[in-house]
Amino acid sequence: MTLKKLSFLALAAVMMASCQTKKPESGTPATATVQPVLQDTVGWKIDTLSTGFIKYNYTSYYEPFASAQIVNVLEVDLASGKYDLVLDNVFPEDSLSAVAEAHEPALAAINGTYYELVENGQSSSFFKADNEIKTSVTIPADHRLFWKHEGAFYYDAANKQMGIAYGDNASYSQMPYANIISGSPMLIFDYNPVGETFAKSQEKPLEQLDYEHPDRHQGVRHPRTAIATLDKGRVLLITVDGRHRGKSEGMSAKELTQFIQKYFNPDYALNLDGGGSTTMWINGEGVINYPTDNKRFDHYGQRRIRNYIMVTTKEGNASSSIGR
């Protein structure tokens, strides 16, 4: 056999082997898989509670902010058809754990949005649950709390709709979705980190501004609660602990925006009510963050809340799933 023939046969064998390595294994679908949510796993503890329901915990010194941070994130794959979100008011006010434990299908829950009922019973937030408007924005545009409904998360399982949008009381009232909860500030909009610039710099120290001034309220570090969406089918429920120097110092809106974008890169994210209201509860674990109303570093300092977002098992089948 000539050298030329040997070379040809060797080349053919290499090409056949290359083709074989690209062939999917028997029984493996050749379809795209869901991309991992967490972009960088360093410093994170990951716990898959069930398929499509994942808990992420970051408890570490975070160098970019030169501070200790404790962050809990729940990823819920609503597109799987296994899970649902329940939004509702709490009257009379009660702790998140008490509400969740009384709701038998509950898997997890976080506190909801700002619920101040100011003078004359006026409200700064919009809240709609199960097709019923519970709270409308009734304060005037020049009120010091008017900034608190810049955006809203909407969810409608029956119509397979979920997202985060800018708006006001009029536009929220016209939305056809079954559940709508306003919040502020918008943190990420179409991958744009708008929350970095919500709080403006001031000539005087922020602490000298009114406590509810948006530049102070969102420009300094607090415990935080937020919600984010990914690829139209997954939602992130986020809490950041704070007010515990050396253990977890909280974040400003700018810092929360940067942190969420770095680690999760959602398409949209919205800040909800934080501070002493920030609470995350998981079935079988209880309150997993460190609420601050008792001014202690433990799990017992819950504030009584007025509304919530809850994860439950989904009734029915996957045909009613969101997104994909």
Secondary structure in CASP SS format (residue, H / E / C, confidence):
PFRMAT SS
TARGET T0000
AUTHOR 0000-0000-0000
METHOD secondary structure of the structure
MODEL  1
M C 1.00
T C 1.00
L H 1.00
K H 1.00
K H 1.00
L H 1.00
S H 1.00
F H 1.00
L H 1.00
A H 1.00
L H 1.00
A H 1.00
A H 1.00
V H 1.00
M H 1.00
M H 1.00
A H 1.00
S H 1.00
C H 1.00
Q H 1.00
T H 1.00
K H 1.00
K C 1.00
P C 1.00
E C 1.00
S C 1.00
G C 1.00
T C 1.00
P C 1.00
A C 1.00
T C 1.00
A C 1.00
T C 1.00
V C 1.00
Q C 1.00
P C 1.00
V C 1.00
L C 1.00
Q C 1.00
D C 1.00
T C 1.00
V C 1.00
G C 1.00
W E 1.00
K E 1.00
I E 1.00
D E 1.00
T E 1.00
L E 1.00
S E 1.00
T C 1.00
G C 1.00
F E 1.00
I E 1.00
K E 1.00
Y E 1.00
N E 1.00
Y E 1.00
T E 1.00
S E 1.00
Y E 1.00
Y E 1.00
E H 1.00
P H 1.00
F H 1.00
A C 1.00
S E 1.00
A E 1.00
Q E 1.00
I E 1.00
V E 1.00
N E 1.00
V E 1.00
L E 1.00
E E 1.00
V E 1.00
D E 1.00
L H 1.00
A H 1.00
S H 1.00
G C 1.00
K C 1.00
Y E 1.00
D E 1.00
L E 1.00
V E 1.00
L E 1.00
D E 1.00
N E 1.00
V E 1.00
F E 1.00
P E 1.00
E E 1.00
D E 1.00
S C 1.00
L H 1.00
S H 1.00
A H 1.00
V H 1.00
A H 1.00
E H 1.00
A C 1.00
H C 1.00
E C 1.00
P C 1.00
A E 1.00
L E 1.00
A E 1.00
A E 1.00
I E 1.00
N E 1.00
G C 1.00
T C 1.00
Y C 1.00
Y C 1.00
E C 1.00
L E 1.00
V E 1.00
E H 1.00
N H 1.00
G H 1.00
Q E 1.00
S E 1.00
S C 1.00
S C 1.00
F C 1.00
F E 1.00
K E 1.00
A E 1.00
D C 1.00
N C 1.00
E E 1.00
I E 1.00
K E 1.00
T E 1.00
S C 1.00
V C 1.00
T C 1.00
I C 1.00
P C 1.00
A C 1.00
D C 1.00
H C 1.00
R C 1.00
L C 1.00
F H 1.00
W H 1.00
K H 1.00
H H 1.00
E C 1.00
G E 1.00
A E 1.00
F E 1.00
Y E 1.00
Y E 1.00
D E 1.00
A C 1.00
A C 1.00
N C 1.00
K C 1.00
Q E 1.00
M E 1.00
G E 1.00
I E 1.00
A E 1.00
Y E 1.00
G C 1.00
D C 1.00
N H 1.00
A H 1.00
S H 1.00
Y H 1.00
S H 1.00
Q H 1.00
M C 1.00
P C 1.00
Y C 1.00
A C 1.00
N E 1.00
I E 1.00
I E 1.00
S E 1.00
G E 1.00
S C 1.00
P C 1.00
M E 1.00
L E 1.00
I E 1.00
F E 1.00
D C 1.00
Y C 1.00
N E 1.00
P C 1.00
V H 1.00
G H 1.00
E H 1.00
T H 1.00
F C 1.00
A C 1.00
K C 1.00
S C 1.00
Q C 1.00
E C 1.00
K C 1.00
P C 1.00
L H 1.00
E H 1.00
Q H 1.00
L C 1.00
D C 1.00
Y C 1.00
E C 1.00
H C 1.00
P H 1.00
D H 1.00
R H 1.00
H H 1.00
Q C 1.00
G C 1.00
V C 1.00
R C 1.00
H E 1.00
P C 1.00
R E 1.00
T E 1.00
A E 1.00
I E 1.00
A E 1.00
T E 1.00
L E 1.00
D C 1.00
K C 1.00
G C 1.00
R E 1.00
V E 1.00
L E 1.00
L E 1.00
I E 1.00
T E 1.00
V E 1.00
D C 1.00
G C 1.00
R C 1.00
H E 1.00
R C 1.00
G C 1.00
K C 1.00
S E 1.00
E C 1.00
G C 1.00
M E 1.00
S C 1.00
A H 1.00
K H 1.00
E H 1.00
L H 1.00
T H 1.00
Q H 1.00
F H 1.00
I H 1.00
Q H 1.00
K H 1.00
Y H 1.00
F C 1.00
N C 1.00
P C 1.00
D C 1.00
Y E 1.00
A E 1.00
L E 1.00
N E 1.00
L C 1.00
D C 1.00
G C 1.00
G H 1.00
G H 1.00
S H 1.00
T C 1.00
T C 1.00
M E 1.00
W E 1.00
I E 1.00
N C 1.00
G C 1.00
E C 1.00
G E 1.00
V E 1.00
I C 1.00
N C 1.00
Y C 1.00
P C 1.00
T C 1.00
D C 1.00
N C 1.00
K C 1.00
R C 1.00
F C 1.00
D C 1.00
H C 1.00
Y C 1.00
G C 1.00
Q C 1.00
R C 1.00
R C 1.00
I E 1.00
R E 1.00
N E 1.00
Y E 1.00
I E 1.00
M E 1.00
V E 1.00
T E 1.00
T E 1.00
K C 1.00
E C 1.00
G C 1.00
N C 1.00
A H 1.00
S H 1.00
S H 1.00
S C 1.00
I C 1.00
G C 1.00
R C 1.00
END
